[in-house]
Amino acid sequence: MGTYYLWTVGCQMNVADSERLAAHLETLGYQPTPTPERADLVVVNSCVVRQHAEDRVANKLHALRPAKADHLGQTIALMGCMVGPRTEELRQRFPHVDLFLRPQAYEPLLALARERAPGDGCAPGELALPSNGPTAFVPIIHGCDNFCTFCIVPYRRGRELSRPISEVVREVEGLVAQGAREVTLLGQKVDSYGLDLGDGADLADLLAALNSMARLERIRFLTSFPLGITDKLVEAVAGLDKVCEHINIPVQSGDDGVLQAMHRGYTVEQYLDRVRRIRAGILGVTLSTDVIAGFCGETEAQFQRTLDLLAEVQFDKVHVAAYSVRPGTIAARTMADDVPLEVKRERLQRVEELQEGIAREKNAQLLGAELEVLVEGRQDGRWEGRTRTNKLVHIPGGPLDLKGELVTVRVTATSPWSLQGGLVAAG
């Protein structure tokens, strides 16, 4: 029986890719191992959206070299967004790596695995369903057509390609049969779902198709592009009882000039109009966003407009990163990375400090509230899960096994990052 070790960094799409690969390997008889030293197959699923992520991947690959020298016959594969159309540079940097696989193109690894440990498994191209607990990620659209100047994704994951509704429904049915109670529908630009299929179906229609599924309790989706959030989609989130009241809507900058340089395709006012429509249409909705600090040419005044937007909108969560040049992108080819690193870091810190205060106040308003929580697992002696609005909740451990349960929790303490509470007795 073979063993595999799988290391993943990056977005939820990468997590979903890794879960599928693991499921395929396990249908072939391979078992996971917690350390690479004992693995017959070692897979690093990479991300290059930020320099920090790429550095982590490179460090991981270098660290794997001694283990391979001590394990005759071990195969190391690098997959994901670090693998572009030209791999010769990667082969020179990491000569101990055997396979280089572009995102979702892991069939060569599966073919090798079948040769070494032949079993029933899945046929090439057939879907293997991961069973990792009460929550699951389901990619519904691959790639992106936007070509934002800072982004490498279209060059690594290709153009937008949606999966038919029937195919997604079958996958979710399989996941639910294995115990999933919540699914998150994934796409780099998830609200573009269906536009390339030519049958008129869109994300709202997919949500409606999944909403009637027995034993499925919750549906989420991310990541949304601001102009893709239509009134129809807002109405679907508001009207479908299993669709959670949380939307991730990246803004990236609060300045029109920076947004234009990023090729984002909307103005600040258009973005704020979408926020107003969402909040007017969905009762109790929470919002998260993404921000890039220190993009090419960003002035202090332009950055201040981003802070002003964050203060105005009052997001529940903000993901912020300092801009880093991604080779091959439009910005790398045509723009100067002229904001000093220390300025980027200082701006990032200011965003984090502002958002910490906002989140502290918003979460404090939930003190004493009774909230529905889907328990995802246990960590450090406490159960943890999320509310429908994507708030992380910690629950004291006890004799009951709560994993996968929908429970009611009364909030007893809050922080900017999470809530704490106790179970409310049923009945």
N, C-alpha and C positions, 0 to 999 in steps of 0.2 A: 504494500500500500504506500503510495507516495504522499509527500507532505508539501505544503506551500506556505509561504510567508508573503503577506500583502501589506504594503505601506502606502498610505494615501495622504495627499496634501491638496488643498484647494477647495473649490466650490462644491455645492451639493451635487452638481452633475458628475463631478469626479467620484464622489461617494457612491452615487448610483451606479456608475460604471464599474467600480470596484466590487460592489455587492453582486452585480450580475456575473462578473468574472468568477468570483468566489463560488457562486451557485453552480456555474458550469463545471468548475474544477471538482466540486464535491459530488456532482453527478457522475464524474469519472472515477470516483473512489479516493480522491485526494483529501487529506485532512489538514486543517490549519495548525500551524505551530507558532508560538508567541515570539520566537527568536529566529533570525535568519540562519544561524549556525547549523540548525537541524533540518533546514528546508531543502527539498529537492528542486523546487521552483521558487524563485524570489522575484517579486514584481514590485516595482516602484511606479506608482501612478502620480504623474507630475503635474505641476502648475507653473506657468510663467507669467501670470497676470501682473505680479509684482516682483521686483528684484529679490525681495526677502524670500518669497516662495521658491524662486529659482535657486537661490543660494542654499536653501534647506535641502532641495533635491540633490544638488551637487555634493553637498556634505554627506548625505545619506549614501549616495553611490560610492564615494571614496571609502566610506566606512565599511562597505560590504566586501571590498576587495580581499582583505585577509581571510574572511570566512570562506570565500569561494576557494582560496588556495588550499584550505584545510578540508574541503568537501569535494572530493572528486566526482565529477558528473553533475554538479550543481549548475542550473541554468538561471541566469539573471536577465530579466526583461525590464526595459524602460518603456512605459506607455504614457499617454496623455499629451498635454499641450506643449511639453518641452520638445516633442518629436515633430519636426516640421517636414517639408518636402525634401530637404537635403539633410542627410544624417551623417555625412562623412566627418564633419566637425565633431559630432557626438562620439563617433567611433574612435576618433583620435584622442579625445579627452577621457573616454571611459572604455579602454580596450577590453576590460574584463566583462563588459555587458554583451550578451549574446544576441538579444532581440531588441529592435526598436519599433514600437507599435504606435501609430497615430491614434487619436482618441476614438474609442469604440471599435477599433480595428484589431481585435485581439485573437482573431481566428488562427493566425500562425502559431501562437502559443498554445491554443487548444489542440491544434493538430499535433504538436509535439507531445502534449500531455496524453493524447489518445494513444500515440505510438508507445509511450513508456508504460502507461497503465490502462490498457484497453478495457473498456467496460461498456455498459449500455449507453450511459450518458445521453447527451442531446445531439441531434444531428447538426451539422454545420449550419449556422444561421438561425437555428431554433432557439427560442427564448427559454432561459433557465431562470426560475423565480427565487430570489433570496428570501429567507425567512429569518429575519433578525429581530423579531419582536413586534410590538404593537404599532410601530410607525414604519412607513416605507416611502422611498423616493421613486417616482415614476417619470422618466423623461418623456415628454410628449412632442417636443419640437427641438430639433438639433440645429446648431449653427446660428448665424446672425447676418442680416443684410445691411446693417446700419453703417459699418465701417467708421465708428467714432475714431478720431485721430489718435487717441491714446491706447486703443484696444487691439490686442493680438488675436482675440477669439475668432473673428471671421477667417483669419489666415490659418488657423489650426483646426477649427471645427467645421469650416465650410459655410455654405449658404443655408438659408432656412429650409428645413425639410420636416414637415409635420407627419405624424403617424395617424392613420385613420382612427376615427372614434371607435369602431368595432374592435380594433387591435388593442387600444388602450383599455377598453372595458374588459376584454378577456384577461389582460394582465392583472388588472385590479381585482377581478373575481378570483384569480389564482392566489393573489397575495392575501385577500380576505380569508380564503379557505385555509391558509397557513397561519392565521392568527392576527393579521394586520387589522387595526381598527381605525387607523388614520393614514391617508396617503397625501403626499405633497407632489403636485404636478410641476414638473421642471421644464424650464427653457431659458436660454440666455435672454430671450425676449418673449416671455411666455404668452403675452396677450396678442402676439402675432399668430398664435396657433390657428391652423386651418386655412389661413389666407392663401396658401399655395396649393390647397387640395382641389379647388375648383368646384366644390359641391355646395358652397355657401355656409358650411358649418364653421363655427368659431369656438373660442374658449367657453363662452356662456353656454353653448349647446353641449359641449363636453361635460361641463359641470352639471347640467340638468340630467344628462344620461347617467352619470355616476350617482346622483343624489338619491335615486330610488333603489340603490343596491342594498339588499339585506345584509345586516351585520357590519356594514361600513358606517362608522359613526362621524367621522370628520374628513373634510377635504380642504387642503390648502393649495396655493399655487405661488410660484415665484420663478424669475424676477420680472416685474412689470416694467414696460417702457411707458413713460407718462402719456404720450399721445395715443397709446393703444388702449387706455382705460376708457372704454366707451360707456355711454349711458346704459346700454344693454348689459354690459358686464357688471356695472354697479347694481343694476336691478337684480341680476342673477345672484350676486353675493347677498343682497338684502333679502331675497325671497326664497332661497334654497336653504332649508334648515340645517343641512350638514356642512355647508360651506362656511368656513371660519371667518370671523370679522377682523381680518388682519391683511394689510396689503403692504408689500415692499415696493417702493416707488423711487428709484434712485434719481437724485437731482444733479449730483456731481459738482455744481457750482451755483451760487446765487447771483451771478453777474452775467448779463446778456453777452458781453464781449467775450468772456471766457467760454460760455456755452457755444457761441458761434465758432470759436477756434477749435473747440472739441468736436464740431459737427454733430451736435446733439439734436438739432432740428426743431427746437422749441425755445420760447422765451421764458423768462421768469414769470411773467404774467400768465402765460399759457399753463405753466406748471401749477401755479397757485389756483388757477381756475379748476384744474383737475382735482386738487386737494379739496376745494370747496364742494365740488360735486360729490366726491366720495363721502365726505363727512355729512353732507345734507341727505344723502341717500341711504347710508348704512348706519344704523343705530349702534353706538358704542364701538365703532371701528377704531383700531389702533394702526398707526403708520410707522414704518421704518424707512430709512433712506441711506444712500451712499454718497460720500463726499470725497473729492480729491483735493488735497492741499498742495499748493505750489505748482500748479500746471504751468506750462510754458508761458512766460510773459505776465503771469498773474501779479498785479500790483497790490499794495497794501489796501488801497481803496476797494479794489475788486474783491479781495478776500473778506473785507469787512462786510460787504454786501451778502456774502455767504453766511457769515455769523448772524446778520440781521434776518435773513430768511429762516435760519434755524430757530431763532428766538421767536419769530412770528408764527411759524407753523407748529412748534412744540411737538416734535416727533417723540414717539415712545423709545426709539432706538436709532442711533446713527452709527454707521460703519464708516470710518474715516481712514484714509491711507495717504501717505505722502506720494506725490507723483514720482514714478521711476520710468526711465526710458525703456521701451520695449522694442528691440531691434526688429525692423521689418514693418513697423506701423507708419502711418502717415506722419505722425508727429516726429518720429525718429528721423525720417527722411527730409522733412521740410521745416522743422522748428528747432529753435535753440532751447536747450534745457537750462534756462538762465536764472532760475530761482535757486539761490544757494541752499545747500542741504540743511544748514542750521536754521534757515528761515522756514523751510518746509517743516522741520520738526517742531519749531515753535508754533507755527500755525496749526499743526495737527494737535498739539497739546491744548491750544486755546479752544479748538472744537470739542475736544474731550472734556475739558473743564466746564464749558457751557452746557454740554449735553448731560453731564453728570448731575448738575443742578436741576435741569429740567426733568430728568428721569426720577430724581429723588422726590420732587414735588408731586409728579404724576402718580408714582407708586404709593406715596404716602396717603393719597386719597382713597386707596383701596383697603386701608386698615379697617378691620372689622367686617369686611365684605365676605360673603359666601360665594365661592367660585367653583365652577366645574373644572376638574383637572383630570387629564388622561395621564396616568402614571406610566412613565417610560422605563424606569429602572431604578437601581439603588446605587448610591455612591456615598462613601464616607459615613456609612451607617444610617443614611437618610434616604427616603424615597424622593424621587423628583419627577416632575412632569410639567406640562404646560396647559395654560388656560386656552380657551378658544381664541383669545386675542394675543396669544403667543407670549404670555408672561411666564417666566420660569418660576416654579413653586417648589420649595423644599418642605417635606413632611417628615416629622420624627419617625424613626424606624420602630417596628413592633413585630409581634409574632405573625401577623397576617401577611400573606404574599399579595401585594397590591399591583404587581406588574401587569399592565394591560387593562387595569380597571379604570372605569370612570367614577371618580369620587367627588364628593363635595367637601371643600376645605374652607374653613374660616380663617382669614388672614390675621395673624397675631403680630407680625413684624414685617417691615419693609426696608429695602435698600434701593439704590439706583439700579441695581442689576438683577434683583430677584425679590420674591416674596417668600415668607415662611408662614406656616399655618398648621392647624390640627384638623383631623377628620371630624365632620359633622355626622352624628349618628343618624342612620336612616330611620324614617318613620316618625 
